[in-house]
Amino acid sequence: MKAKLILINWLLSFMSLSVDMERSPLWAVILIVTWFVCLCLLLKDADKKGWMNKILKQLKIDEL
């Protein structure tokens, strides 16, 4: 369950990078980029702890 929440949140943060950053206020751009960086670090940590193993097996990514 943790892995799915982390993965869904990471995907949402990745999609938020498509916001028009030229027309958005600076604080919003900083918030979006910070959110994405924090989630990338959390995703990396979840992979180290083994939380992502079940999802990797389902998607057959571990064979690469």
PDB file of N, CA, C and O in Angstrom:
ATOM      1  N   MET A   1       0.825  -1.190   0.000  1.00  0.00           N
ATOM      2  CA  MET A   1       0.000   0.000   0.000  1.00  0.00           C
ATOM      3  C   MET A   1       0.873   1.260   0.000  1.00  0.00           C
ATOM      4  O   MET A   1       0.573   2.234  -0.691  1.00  0.00           O
ATOM      5  N   LYS A   2       1.953   1.227   0.782  1.00  0.00           N
ATOM      6  CA  LYS A   2       2.847   2.380   0.823  1.00  0.00           C
ATOM      7  C   LYS A   2       3.434   2.647  -0.552  1.00  0.00           C
ATOM      8  O   LYS A   2       3.500   3.789  -1.007  1.00  0.00           O
ATOM      9  N   ALA A   3       3.855   1.582  -1.202  1.00  0.00           N
ATOM     10  CA  ALA A   3       4.495   1.733  -2.509  1.00  0.00           C
ATOM     11  C   ALA A   3       3.531   2.323  -3.527  1.00  0.00           C
ATOM     12  O   ALA A   3       3.920   3.166  -4.335  1.00  0.00           O
ATOM     13  N   LYS A   4       2.286   1.890  -3.497  1.00  0.00           N
ATOM     14  CA  LYS A   4       1.308   2.413  -4.454  1.00  0.00           C
ATOM     15  C   LYS A   4       1.038   3.889  -4.207  1.00  0.00           C
ATOM     16  O   LYS A   4       0.921   4.662  -5.158  1.00  0.00           O
ATOM     17  N   LEU A   5       0.938   4.292  -2.946  1.00  0.00           N
ATOM     18  CA  LEU A   5       0.720   5.706  -2.633  1.00  0.00           C
ATOM     19  C   LEU A   5       1.910   6.556  -3.063  1.00  0.00           C
ATOM     20  O   LEU A   5       1.735   7.646  -3.606  1.00  0.00           O
ATOM     21  N   ILE A   6       3.112   6.061  -2.821  1.00  0.00           N
ATOM     22  CA  ILE A   6       4.308   6.798  -3.218  1.00  0.00           C
ATOM     23  C   ILE A   6       4.370   6.917  -4.734  1.00  0.00           C
ATOM     24  O   ILE A   6       4.678   7.985  -5.262  1.00  0.00           O
ATOM     25  N   LEU A   7       4.078   5.828  -5.433  1.00  0.00           N
ATOM     26  CA  LEU A   7       4.124   5.839  -6.894  1.00  0.00           C
ATOM     27  C   LEU A   7       3.055   6.756  -7.485  1.00  0.00           C
ATOM     28  O   LEU A   7       3.333   7.492  -8.431  1.00  0.00           O
ATOM     29  N   ILE A   8       1.856   6.723  -6.950  1.00  0.00           N
ATOM     30  CA  ILE A   8       0.779   7.599  -7.432  1.00  0.00           C
ATOM     31  C   ILE A   8       1.124   9.057  -7.178  1.00  0.00           C
ATOM     32  O   ILE A   8       0.908   9.909  -8.040  1.00  0.00           O
ATOM     33  N   ASN A   9       1.660   9.345  -6.000  1.00  0.00           N
ATOM     34  CA  ASN A   9       2.037  10.718  -5.682  1.00  0.00           C
ATOM     35  C   ASN A   9       3.173  11.188  -6.580  1.00  0.00           C
ATOM     36  O   ASN A   9       3.193  12.347  -6.995  1.00  0.00           O
ATOM     37  N   TRP A  10       4.126  10.294  -6.887  1.00  0.00           N
ATOM     38  CA  TRP A  10       5.215  10.659  -7.785  1.00  0.00           C
ATOM     39  C   TRP A  10       4.680  10.960  -9.184  1.00  0.00           C
ATOM     40  O   TRP A  10       5.114  11.920  -9.822  1.00  0.00           O
ATOM     41  N   LEU A  11       3.744  10.148  -9.660  1.00  0.00           N
ATOM     42  CA  LEU A  11       3.166  10.384 -10.981  1.00  0.00           C
ATOM     43  C   LEU A  11       2.413  11.717 -11.028  1.00  0.00           C
ATOM     44  O   LEU A  11       2.480  12.437 -12.024  1.00  0.00           O
ATOM     45  N   LEU A  12       1.701  12.039  -9.955  1.00  0.00           N
ATOM     46  CA  LEU A  12       1.006  13.328  -9.896  1.00  0.00           C
ATOM     47  C   LEU A  12       1.992  14.488  -9.885  1.00  0.00           C
ATOM     48  O   LEU A  12       1.764  15.508 -10.537  1.00  0.00           O
ATOM     49  N   SER A  13       3.090  14.336  -9.146  1.00  0.00           N
ATOM     50  CA  SER A  13       4.090  15.405  -9.124  1.00  0.00           C
ATOM     51  C   SER A  13       4.767  15.534 -10.488  1.00  0.00           C
ATOM     52  O   SER A  13       5.112  16.641 -10.901  1.00  0.00           O
ATOM     53  N   PHE A  14       4.960  14.414 -11.192  1.00  0.00           N
ATOM     54  CA  PHE A  14       5.540  14.460 -12.531  1.00  0.00           C
ATOM     55  C   PHE A  14       4.598  15.184 -13.488  1.00  0.00           C
ATOM     56  O   PHE A  14       5.042  15.983 -14.313  1.00  0.00           O
ATOM     57  N   MET A  15       3.304  14.910 -13.381  1.00  0.00           N
ATOM     58  CA  MET A  15       2.326  15.572 -14.246  1.00  0.00           C
ATOM     59  C   MET A  15       2.224  17.065 -13.927  1.00  0.00           C
ATOM     60  O   MET A  15       1.931  17.870 -14.811  1.00  0.00           O
ATOM     61  N   SER A  16       2.464  17.430 -12.679  1.00  0.00           N
ATOM     62  CA  SER A  16       2.369  18.843 -12.317  1.00  0.00           C
ATOM     63  C   SER A  16       3.491  19.670 -12.933  1.00  0.00           C
ATOM     64  O   SER A  16       3.392  20.896 -12.991  1.00  0.00           O
ATOM     65  N   LEU A  17       4.562  19.013 -13.395  1.00  0.00           N
ATOM     66  CA  LEU A  17       5.633  19.745 -14.063  1.00  0.00           C
ATOM     67  C   LEU A  17       5.196  20.293 -15.415  1.00  0.00           C
ATOM     68  O   LEU A  17       5.894  21.119 -16.004  1.00  0.00           O
ATOM     69  N   SER A  18       4.052  19.843 -15.911  1.00  0.00           N
ATOM     70  CA  SER A  18       3.565  20.338 -17.198  1.00  0.00           C
ATOM     71  C   SER A  18       2.805  21.663 -17.073  1.00  0.00           C
ATOM     72  O   SER A  18       2.312  22.186 -18.072  1.00  0.00           O
ATOM     73  N   VAL A  19       2.709  22.197 -15.886  1.00  0.00           N
ATOM     74  CA  VAL A  19       2.052  23.483 -15.666  1.00  0.00           C
ATOM     75  C   VAL A  19       2.844  24.574 -16.388  1.00  0.00           C
ATOM     76  O   VAL A  19       4.074  24.530 -16.415  1.00  0.00           O
ATOM     77  N   ASP A  20       2.162  25.532 -16.959  1.00  0.00           N
ATOM     78  CA  ASP A  20       2.834  26.630 -17.647  1.00  0.00           C
ATOM     79  C   ASP A  20       3.601  27.456 -16.618  1.00  0.00           C
ATOM     80  O   ASP A  20       3.024  28.277 -15.904  1.00  0.00           O
ATOM     81  N   MET A  21       4.896  27.227 -16.556  1.00  0.00           N
ATOM     82  CA  MET A  21       5.702  27.849 -15.511  1.00  0.00           C
ATOM     83  C   MET A  21       6.058  29.295 -15.820  1.00  0.00           C
ATOM     84  O   MET A  21       6.510  30.016 -14.930  1.00  0.00           O
ATOM     85  N   GLU A  22       5.867  29.730 -17.047  1.00  0.00           N
ATOM     86  CA  GLU A  22       6.150  31.128 -17.381  1.00  0.00           C
ATOM     87  C   GLU A  22       5.047  32.044 -16.868  1.00  0.00           C
ATOM     88  O   GLU A  22       5.306  33.200 -16.531  1.00  0.00           O
ATOM     89  N   ARG A  23       3.835  31.543 -16.808  1.00  0.00           N
ATOM     90  CA  ARG A  23       2.704  32.380 -16.372  1.00  0.00           C
ATOM     91  C   ARG A  23       2.356  32.181 -14.901  1.00  0.00           C
ATOM     92  O   ARG A  23       1.569  32.944 -14.339  1.00  0.00           O
ATOM     93  N   SER A  24       2.934  31.167 -14.280  1.00  0.00           N
ATOM     94  CA  SER A  24       2.642  30.886 -12.877  1.00  0.00           C
ATOM     95  C   SER A  24       3.527  31.750 -11.981  1.00  0.00           C
ATOM     96  O   SER A  24       4.618  32.152 -12.384  1.00  0.00           O
ATOM     97  N   PRO A  25       3.055  32.033 -10.764  1.00  0.00           N
ATOM     98  CA  PRO A  25       3.902  32.787  -9.832  1.00  0.00           C
ATOM     99  C   PRO A  25       5.134  31.964  -9.428  1.00  0.00           C
ATOM    100  O   PRO A  25       5.120  30.734  -9.473  1.00  0.00           O
ATOM    101  N   LEU A  26       6.171  32.659  -9.043  1.00  0.00           N
ATOM    102  CA  LEU A  26       7.436  32.012  -8.706  1.00  0.00           C
ATOM    103  C   LEU A  26       7.277  31.022  -7.557  1.00  0.00           C
ATOM    104  O   LEU A  26       7.877  29.947  -7.584  1.00  0.00           O
ATOM    105  N   TRP A  27       6.477  31.370  -6.548  1.00  0.00           N
ATOM    106  CA  TRP A  27       6.318  30.478  -5.401  1.00  0.00           C
ATOM    107  C   TRP A  27       5.664  29.163  -5.816  1.00  0.00           C
ATOM    108  O   TRP A  27       5.963  28.115  -5.243  1.00  0.00           O
ATOM    109  N   ALA A  28       4.777  29.209  -6.803  1.00  0.00           N
ATOM    110  CA  ALA A  28       4.121  27.986  -7.271  1.00  0.00           C
ATOM    111  C   ALA A  28       5.111  27.098  -8.029  1.00  0.00           C
ATOM    112  O   ALA A  28       5.088  25.876  -7.887  1.00  0.00           O
ATOM    113  N   VAL A  29       5.962  27.705  -8.820  1.00  0.00           N
ATOM    114  CA  VAL A  29       6.971  26.943  -9.562  1.00  0.00           C
ATOM    115  C   VAL A  29       7.946  26.285  -8.591  1.00  0.00           C
ATOM    116  O   VAL A  29       8.286  25.113  -8.750  1.00  0.00           O
ATOM    117  N   ILE A  30       8.391  27.026  -7.597  1.00  0.00           N
ATOM    118  CA  ILE A  30       9.308  26.473  -6.597  1.00  0.00           C
ATOM    119  C   ILE A  30       8.643  25.334  -5.843  1.00  0.00           C
ATOM    120  O   ILE A  30       9.283  24.319  -5.569  1.00  0.00           O
ATOM    121  N   LEU A  31       7.383  25.485  -5.506  1.00  0.00           N
ATOM    122  CA  LEU A  31       6.647  24.438  -4.791  1.00  0.00           C
ATOM    123  C   LEU A  31       6.528  23.163  -5.644  1.00  0.00           C
ATOM    124  O   LEU A  31       6.723  22.060  -5.133  1.00  0.00           O
ATOM    125  N   ILE A  32       6.218  23.307  -6.908  1.00  0.00           N
ATOM    126  CA  ILE A  32       6.066  22.151  -7.801  1.00  0.00           C
ATOM    127  C   ILE A  32       7.397  21.420  -7.972  1.00  0.00           C
ATOM    128  O   ILE A  32       7.445  20.192  -7.896  1.00  0.00           O
ATOM    129  N   VAL A  33       8.456  22.153  -8.199  1.00  0.00           N
ATOM    130  CA  VAL A  33       9.772  21.532  -8.385  1.00  0.00           C
ATOM    131  C   VAL A  33      10.238  20.871  -7.093  1.00  0.00           C
ATOM    132  O   VAL A  33      10.806  19.780  -7.131  1.00  0.00           O
ATOM    133  N   THR A  34      10.009  21.510  -5.957  1.00  0.00           N
ATOM    134  CA  THR A  34      10.389  20.936  -4.664  1.00  0.00           C
ATOM    135  C   THR A  34       9.594  19.666  -4.395  1.00  0.00           C
ATOM    136  O   THR A  34      10.148  18.679  -3.912  1.00  0.00           O
ATOM    137  N   TRP A  35       8.306  19.683  -4.703  1.00  0.00           N
ATOM    138  CA  TRP A  35       7.458  18.502  -4.516  1.00  0.00           C
ATOM    139  C   TRP A  35       7.992  17.331  -5.340  1.00  0.00           C
ATOM    140  O   TRP A  35       8.065  16.205  -4.849  1.00  0.00           O
ATOM    141  N   PHE A  36       8.364  17.598  -6.591  1.00  0.00           N
ATOM    142  CA  PHE A  36       8.885  16.544  -7.460  1.00  0.00           C
ATOM    143  C   PHE A  36      10.218  16.003  -6.939  1.00  0.00           C
ATOM    144  O   PHE A  36      10.424  14.789  -6.923  1.00  0.00           O
ATOM    145  N   VAL A  37      11.111  16.875  -6.521  1.00  0.00           N
ATOM    146  CA  VAL A  37      12.422  16.433  -6.021  1.00  0.00           C
ATOM    147  C   VAL A  37      12.257  15.599  -4.746  1.00  0.00           C
ATOM    148  O   VAL A  37      12.905  14.563  -4.594  1.00  0.00           O
ATOM    149  N   CYS A  38      11.397  16.047  -3.836  1.00  0.00           N
ATOM    150  CA  CYS A  38      11.167  15.291  -2.597  1.00  0.00           C
ATOM    151  C   CYS A  38      10.582  13.914  -2.888  1.00  0.00           C
ATOM    152  O   CYS A  38      10.972  12.929  -2.262  1.00  0.00           O
ATOM    153  N   LEU A  39       9.663  13.843  -3.822  1.00  0.00           N
ATOM    154  CA  LEU A  39       9.070  12.551  -4.166  1.00  0.00           C
ATOM    155  C   LEU A  39      10.062  11.645  -4.866  1.00  0.00           C
ATOM    156  O   LEU A  39      10.004  10.427  -4.695  1.00  0.00           O
ATOM    157  N   CYS A  40      10.970  12.205  -5.650  1.00  0.00           N
ATOM    158  CA  CYS A  40      12.023  11.378  -6.275  1.00  0.00           C
ATOM    159  C   CYS A  40      12.916  10.773  -5.198  1.00  0.00           C
ATOM    160  O   CYS A  40      13.279   9.600  -5.279  1.00  0.00           O
ATOM    161  N   LEU A  41      13.269  11.566  -4.194  1.00  0.00           N
ATOM    162  CA  LEU A  41      14.086  11.048  -3.097  1.00  0.00           C
ATOM    163  C   LEU A  41      13.331   9.992  -2.293  1.00  0.00           C
ATOM    164  O   LEU A  41      13.916   8.988  -1.887  1.00  0.00           O
ATOM    165  N   LEU A  42      12.045  10.212  -2.061  1.00  0.00           N
ATOM    166  CA  LEU A  42      11.228   9.238  -1.343  1.00  0.00           C
ATOM    167  C   LEU A  42      11.080   7.942  -2.136  1.00  0.00           C
ATOM    168  O   LEU A  42      11.108   6.855  -1.560  1.00  0.00           O
ATOM    169  N   LEU A  43      10.924   8.052  -3.442  1.00  0.00           N
ATOM    170  CA  LEU A  43      10.821   6.876  -4.298  1.00  0.00           C
ATOM    171  C   LEU A  43      12.128   6.083  -4.287  1.00  0.00           C
ATOM    172  O   LEU A  43      12.113   4.852  -4.268  1.00  0.00           O
ATOM    173  N   LYS A  44      13.233   6.779  -4.298  1.00  0.00           N
ATOM    174  CA  LYS A  44      14.541   6.121  -4.233  1.00  0.00           C
ATOM    175  C   LYS A  44      14.719   5.407  -2.894  1.00  0.00           C
ATOM    176  O   LYS A  44      15.234   4.289  -2.853  1.00  0.00           O
ATOM    177  N   ASP A  45      14.302   6.037  -1.809  1.00  0.00           N
ATOM    178  CA  ASP A  45      14.390   5.436  -0.477  1.00  0.00           C
ATOM    179  C   ASP A  45      13.459   4.226  -0.359  1.00  0.00           C
ATOM    180  O   ASP A  45      13.817   3.224   0.260  1.00  0.00           O
ATOM    181  N   ALA A  46      12.278   4.319  -0.947  1.00  0.00           N
ATOM    182  CA  ALA A  46      11.335   3.193  -0.906  1.00  0.00           C
ATOM    183  C   ALA A  46      11.889   1.999  -1.668  1.00  0.00           C
ATOM    184  O   ALA A  46      11.658   0.851  -1.287  1.00  0.00           O
ATOM    185  N   ASP A  47      12.611   2.268  -2.732  1.00  0.00           N
ATOM    186  CA  ASP A  47      13.224   1.174  -3.486  1.00  0.00           C
ATOM    187  C   ASP A  47      14.324   0.509  -2.666  1.00  0.00           C
ATOM    188  O   ASP A  47      14.465  -0.713  -2.702  1.00  0.00           O
ATOM    189  N   LYS A  48      15.099   1.292  -1.933  1.00  0.00           N
ATOM    190  CA  LYS A  48      16.152   0.731  -1.090  1.00  0.00           C
ATOM    191  C   LYS A  48      15.579  -0.145   0.026  1.00  0.00           C
ATOM    192  O   LYS A  48      16.153  -1.179   0.366  1.00  0.00           O
ATOM    193  N   LYS A  49      14.447   0.274   0.592  1.00  0.00           N
ATOM    194  CA  LYS A  49      13.839  -0.462   1.698  1.00  0.00           C
ATOM    195  C   LYS A  49      13.066  -1.690   1.224  1.00  0.00           C
ATOM    196  O   LYS A  49      12.658  -2.518   2.038  1.00  0.00           O
ATOM    197  N   GLY A  50      12.863  -1.811  -0.079  1.00  0.00           N
ATOM    198  CA  GLY A  50      12.184  -2.982  -0.611  1.00  0.00           C
ATOM    199  C   GLY A  50      10.677  -2.848  -0.711  1.00  0.00           C
ATOM    200  O   GLY A  50       9.989  -3.839  -0.958  1.00  0.00           O
ATOM    201  N   TRP A  51      10.149  -1.653  -0.526  1.00  0.00           N
ATOM    202  CA  TRP A  51       8.704  -1.452  -0.602  1.00  0.00           C
ATOM    203  C   TRP A  51       8.201  -1.603  -2.035  1.00  0.00           C
ATOM    204  O   TRP A  51       7.029  -1.912  -2.250  1.00  0.00           O
ATOM    205  N   MET A  52       9.070  -1.390  -3.009  1.00  0.00           N
ATOM    206  CA  MET A  52       8.664  -1.403  -4.417  1.00  0.00           C
ATOM    207  C   MET A  52       8.793  -2.780  -5.061  1.00  0.00           C
ATOM    208  O   MET A  52       8.445  -2.940  -6.231  1.00  0.00           O
ATOM    209  N   ASN A  53       9.281  -3.768  -4.333  1.00  0.00           N
ATOM    210  CA  ASN A  53       9.540  -5.089  -4.921  1.00  0.00           C
ATOM    211  C   ASN A  53       8.289  -5.722  -5.523  1.00  0.00           C
ATOM    212  O   ASN A  53       8.352  -6.290  -6.614  1.00  0.00           O
ATOM    213  N   LYS A  54       7.164  -5.633  -4.836  1.00  0.00           N
ATOM    214  CA  LYS A  54       5.925  -6.247  -5.325  1.00  0.00           C
ATOM    215  C   LYS A  54       5.471  -5.593  -6.632  1.00  0.00           C
ATOM    216  O   LYS A  54       5.037  -6.278  -7.557  1.00  0.00           O
ATOM    217  N   ILE A  55       5.574  -4.273  -6.700  1.00  0.00           N
ATOM    218  CA  ILE A  55       5.171  -3.564  -7.915  1.00  0.00           C
ATOM    219  C   ILE A  55       6.124  -3.882  -9.056  1.00  0.00           C
ATOM    220  O   ILE A  55       5.692  -4.061 -10.195  1.00  0.00           O
ATOM    221  N   LEU A  56       7.403  -3.953  -8.763  1.00  0.00           N
ATOM    222  CA  LEU A  56       8.383  -4.298  -9.800  1.00  0.00           C
ATOM    223  C   LEU A  56       8.146  -5.684 -10.360  1.00  0.00           C
ATOM    224  O   LEU A  56       8.313  -5.905 -11.559  1.00  0.00           O
ATOM    225  N   LYS A  57       7.757  -6.625  -9.504  1.00  0.00           N
ATOM    226  CA  LYS A  57       7.463  -7.975  -9.973  1.00  0.00           C
ATOM    227  C   LYS A  57       6.202  -8.011 -10.816  1.00  0.00           C
ATOM    228  O   LYS A  57       6.140  -8.734 -11.811  1.00  0.00           O
ATOM    229  N   GLN A  58       5.187  -7.231 -10.427  1.00  0.00           N
ATOM    230  CA  GLN A  58       3.935  -7.184 -11.192  1.00  0.00           C
ATOM    231  C   GLN A  58       4.173  -6.620 -12.594  1.00  0.00           C
ATOM    232  O   GLN A  58       3.599  -7.104 -13.570  1.00  0.00           O
ATOM    233  N   LEU A  59       5.011  -5.610 -12.683  1.00  0.00           N
ATOM    234  CA  LEU A  59       5.288  -4.975 -13.971  1.00  0.00           C
ATOM    235  C   LEU A  59       6.432  -5.647 -14.715  1.00  0.00           C
ATOM    236  O   LEU A  59       6.751  -5.271 -15.843  1.00  0.00           O
ATOM    237  N   LYS A  60       7.052  -6.647 -14.080  1.00  0.00           N
ATOM    238  CA  LYS A  60       8.179  -7.401 -14.654  1.00  0.00           C
ATOM    239  C   LYS A  60       9.327  -6.492 -15.040  1.00  0.00           C
ATOM    240  O   LYS A  60       9.974  -6.697 -16.067  1.00  0.00           O
ATOM    241  N   ILE A  61       9.580  -5.486 -14.215  1.00  0.00           N
ATOM    242  CA  ILE A  61      10.677  -4.557 -14.450  1.00  0.00           C
ATOM    243  C   ILE A  61      11.970  -5.105 -13.859  1.00  0.00           C
ATOM    244  O   ILE A  61      13.056  -4.704 -14.278  1.00  0.00           O
ATOM    245  N   ASP A  62      11.873  -6.008 -12.900  1.00  0.00           N
ATOM    246  CA  ASP A  62      13.070  -6.508 -12.234  1.00  0.00           C
ATOM    247  C   ASP A  62      13.933  -7.371 -13.136  1.00  0.00           C
ATOM    248  O   ASP A  62      15.055  -7.711 -12.761  1.00  0.00           O
ATOM    249  N   GLU A  63      13.447  -7.732 -14.302  1.00  0.00           N
ATOM    250  CA  GLU A  63      14.215  -8.570 -15.223  1.00  0.00           C
ATOM    251  C   GLU A  63      15.202  -7.771 -16.038  1.00  0.00           C
ATOM    252  O   GLU A  63      16.048  -8.355 -16.714  1.00  0.00           O
ATOM    253  N   LEU A  64      15.124  -6.454 -15.997  1.00  0.00           N
ATOM    254  CA  LEU A  64      16.011  -5.623 -16.824  1.00  0.00           C
ATOM    255  C   LEU A  64      17.416  -5.636 -16.331  1.00  0.00           C
ATOM    256  O   LEU A  64      18.283  -4.988 -16.917  1.00  0.00           O
TER     257      LEU A  64
END
